[in-house]
Amino acid sequence: MGMTMTQKIFAAHAGLDSVEAGQLVEAKLDLVHGNDVTTPVAIGVLEANDIHEVFDKDKIAIILDHYTPCKDIKAAQLCKTARDFARAHNITHFYDVGEVGVEHAFIPEKGLVIPGDLTIGADSHTCTYGALGAFSTGVGSTDMAAGMATGLNWFKVPPAIKVIITGQFKPFVSGKDVMLHLIGKIGVDGALYKSLEFTGPSIKELTMDDRFTIANMAIEAGAKNGIFPVDELTLDYLKDRTDRTPVIYEADPDAVYESEVVIDLSELDSTVAMPYLPGNAALVKDVKGIKIDQVVIGSCTNGRISDMHAAAQILKGKKVANGIRCIVLPATQDIIRQMIEDGSYMDLLNAGCAISTPTCGPCLGGHMGCMCEGEVCVSTTNRNFVGRMGHVDSKIILASPAVAAASAIKGELADPADL
Amino acid sequence: MSKIYVYGDNVDTDVIIPARYLNAYDNATLAAHCMEDIDPNYASTVRAGDIIVGGANFGCGSSREHAPLAIKVSGAKCVIAASFARIFYRNSINIGLPIMECPEASAAIKAGDEVTVDFSTGKITDVTTGQVFQAAPFPAFIDNIIEAGGLIHSLKARGLAK
């Protein structure tokens, strides 16, 4: 029986010729990572169990991105715990303020995950690296601890849903719209425990940043992972980022899929997810005009350079509407550097945006943009759950950077195609 | 008698333990704010042995292990749900929060019912209505982790973590 891409990566990392959906395997890990919220808990697990060695100091990444630069004393203590551990174990890939970026933008940028890898991270959006043709999935802190100690973890080999991409985007439509459309179609548990395997003639229409955004939100459909085939674009992205040799897996022609979904890019319009689920999809043209208080452009979903450019292109020479707070969070230091060099940083600054150092902050109501009762935010982040960005009676509308930028100018949910 | 807390579908980890409390992970903080954004009365009323009943996709969202930990240290005996989000499922097994997957029980049990559970057989009994439900069994592989006292203990027993 043929295997999917994901199944082939599992077979290779479990030392087996083949695996099938539902099989439980123990697989070798190419990278184990965590952040300032999850790593201290994992360190606590190791200490409580008298475990003093890590399996490979070069295959662990600790990235202080959630509450950094530290929002309060307790957050500073979390960072210190992680920092002390990283020093004690001489962890190669430890990244702190000044160098650090939002983990799921930063890890690919640094070349820490490449095609064919199998990785876990103690953060649910670890599924992002599927964009590179790797298997990656989010786990909790005990799994992170187990991974750091042994370089191994157990997995149930997932079945897959095949997502076939056809057609070409209309202007202002991007990877975020693809994913909000897909989650709206299959539901927030539509891919529970499964892989989303993206394929089809129009994969080439999706930039690497589109693919990162799409794979990033696989978890929002309940998926174990989202994965893309490796093509020229992937290999170009890897240049100067890694010395390792990518391993390219392709799904077998007779691979078994539980179901198929076709997405014709040419039929997509700007899409949002209304409160309080990422699956509450609506077309912007049908819901525009909703009054808002805040716009957030950034995060592991949409804080990459093309996201910044999409926003800057719309905001250049314009002003953020009176009374609207537009917070822009480029996801890494390199992205900020590029923005300064190409002028998009000044375009956003002059439009009246507040531009932050990289942090996950507002996405999870951590800091840098919490909302009070009754406020509404158009956000390029990934979750619009109750209370996600602050008060339980605040609301989040998930959108693309283009929709967020257009909304910042209009002071209400707006379609960039109308500007 | 166990009190039953019934919640709906897609109970996410942000409402189980809001991120504004994730700057700490001590038991007292987690217990004090457990379920705060879906049920502000939960933390002050829950007693040891109470049971949470959720719908589909319980524990979706963030990977925060703080979520099953918060439920465990709040005193709840177990979570019964129609289905669990996968990271929450793993985390619960790893930290020793008993979870029972049973769509029929999830649909039938009402707040105020008296419910008993048998983890060894997966039997859930609604004493009030007399209905008996069977939760999905764990694969043997996972049973072994649970029996070893969690993932870390099972790895140490194999000499894999030093």
Interface residues (C-beta under 8 A of the other chain):
Chain A: L24 V37 T38 P40 V41 G44 V45 N49 I51 H52 E53 H66 Y67 K71 D72 K74 A75 L78 A122 D123 S124 T126 G138 V139 G140 S141 T142 D143 A145 A146 A149 T150 L152 W154 K156 V188 D189 L192 Y193 I219 G222 K224 L277 L364 G365 G366 C370 R383 F385 V386 G387 R388 G390 V392
Chain B: N10 D12 D14 V15 P18 A19 R20 L22 N23 A24 Y25 D37 I38 A56 N57 C60 G61 S62 S63 R64 E65 H66 P68 S83 A85 R86 I87 R90 N91 N94 I95 P139 F141 I145 G150 L151 I152 H153 L155 K156 L160 A161 K162
